[in-house]
Amino acid sequence: MAQIAVERMNLRAVEIGMSPAPNGPGVVALPTWLWVQDPGEQTFGPVTRTASAGSVTVTATARVERIVWDMGDGTQVVCAGPGTPYEPRFDRSESPDCGHTYTRESGYQPGQEYTVTATSEWVVEWEGAGQSGSLDVEDLSSSVQVSVGEAQVLVN
């Protein structure tokens, strides 16, 4: 019954928010901010659904425990929350809760871009018929491409 309740949740992968924006130019040594663009019930939780069969009703609640960001350069960033959306007033500061700084440009990669993948790891807890427990659900992922260049300054 708990599995049926989970199926009714229609869980989805997050839409990636990042600055610099996907498909836009990033720069080596400048902070990249990462966040969940659409932190709703189906993409971040918590979401609760029930399922019944006869006199047995089970209630399940799912929430994202963490998001693992594969930055495409061999680095993984693990964030417990949805991250903070970047605003121009933050200027060149680092994200307070979910970010990365590239140390190498992406020109050596296939397509000259890094593939950034956000994988949501969900936790599902259920209870009903005098019992309770947790379920494993499949991690959900989404990806974007990002180009990272190197800024060089010449001084006379």
N, C-alpha and C positions, 0 to 999 in steps of 0.2 A: 504494500500500500504506500509506503514512503516513496518508493521509486515512481509510482504514478503521480504522487503529489509533486515530485521534482520535475517530471515531464511537463506538468501543467504550468511550470514557472517560465518556460521558454527562455532560458538563459542564453545570453549572447556575448560575444567578444566585445571588448570596449572599442570605442572610436578613439584613436590616438590623437592627443593634443601635444604639440611640442613647439618650442621656439628655439632656434629658427624653425619656421614651418616646413613640413614635409614638401619635397619638390622645390624647396627654396635653398639658397646658399647658406651654409653654415661656415664657421671659421674656426680653425684650430686654435685652441687655448681660450676660446670664449665659452662661457657656460651654456649648456643646452638644458632647457627646462622641459620636464615631462609631466603630463597629467592626463587624466581620463576626461575626454571631451564631453561625454554624455553619461555622467554617473547616476543612472536611474536604477529602478528595481531590477530589470532584467540584465543590466550590465555591471552593476556593482553591489546591489542588494542594500539592505536586507529585503527579501521577498518571502512571503509565507503563503503556502497553499495547503489545502486539505484533500484527502481522498477517503472515500468510505466504501465498505463492502458489508452489507448486512448491518449488524450492530457495531461494527468496528470502524472507528474513524481515526485516521492518523494525520497529524499536522507536522509539516516540515518547513523549516526556515533555512534559507541559504544566504550567504554573504561572501564577498571576496575577502579572503584572509590576507592576500598579498598579490602584488603584480610584479612579475619578473620581466624586466626589460632587457632584451638582448640587443645591444647597441650596434652590432654588425662589425665591430672592431676587435672582437674577442672579449669584450667587457660585458658583464651582467650587472644591472642595478636592480636591487630589490626594494620595493616601496610598500609600506604597510597601509597607506591611505591612497586616495585618488590623486594626490599631487596638487600643486597650486598653479592655476593658469597664469601665464606670464602677462604682465602689463608693462607698457613702455616706461612707466615711472620706476620700475625696478632696474632699469639701465643695464649695466654689465654685472650685476650681482648674481650670485649662485642661488639656485632654488633652495628654499628653506627645508624642503622635505623630499624632493624627487628630481634629481638632475644628474648630468654627466658632462664631462669636459673632454672633447676629443683631443688627442695628442698627435694624430697623424691624419693627413688629408686622405680623401677617398679615391683619388685618381688612380691608384693601383688596383682598385676593386673592379670586378666585372661590371660594365656599365658606368664605371666611375662614381658609383654611389654605394653607400652602406644600406643594408636592409635592417631596419629597426623593427623588432617584434615585441609586442606586449602580450604576455601570457597571464591570464587571470587564473589564480588558484582559489577555488571555491571550497567553503566548508558548509556542510549541510547537517543540521541537527533535526531529529524527529522525535515525536512522542505520540503515544496512543495505546489503547488497550492495556494500560498499566505498565508499559515498557517505554524505553527511550534508547536512543543511540545516535550514531552518525553514519553518513554515507559518503563514499568517494564518488565524485563526479568528474567527468572529463574536463581537463583544463581547456580553456578557450583562448585562441590567439588571433591577433590581427597584426598586419605589417604595413609599413610605408617605406619609401625610399628617401634617402637624404644625401645631398651632396655636400661635402665638407672640403673647403679649400684652405689654402695657406696665404695669409697676408704678409707681404714682405715690404719693408720700407728701406729706401736708399737715402743715405745721409751724405751730403757733400762736406 
